[in-house]
Amino acid sequence: MSPARASAAHRVRDAAPLFAALGDETRLRLLLRLSANGPGSIARLSAEADVSRQAIKKHLDVLAGAGFVRGERRGREHVWRLEQKRLHDARAHLEQIARQWDDALDRLKRFVEAK
């Protein structure tokens, strides 16, 4: 495998868990709450949710596995905070895809106009 292909394969392996974690409405809402309100406990994060605290914990574990959030003990509570770097990583992947689409559309346009 060429170095360029190996690098592309690595980027895909890095991006897949990010987008898998973002592929759930509850997880997206949790990220939005953490983004808007700062760190929060499971009790606070589940206060307005339509799912149980146990379900919130499982969703937070998925987000933590993808690197979007980090939890830490504060006394009796487990407080979760947003990890900005992984959001930036997801954005960078989307921007790369957008550039590739723009390039493909530009090539198509040039092809059609050349006819």
Secondary structure, 3 states (H helix, E strand, C coil): CCHHHHHHHHHHHHHHHHHHHHCCHHHHHHHHHHHHHCCEEHHHHHCCCCCCHHHHHHHHHHHHHCCCEEEEEECCEEEEEECHHHHHHHHHHHHHHHHHHHHHHHHHHHHHHHC
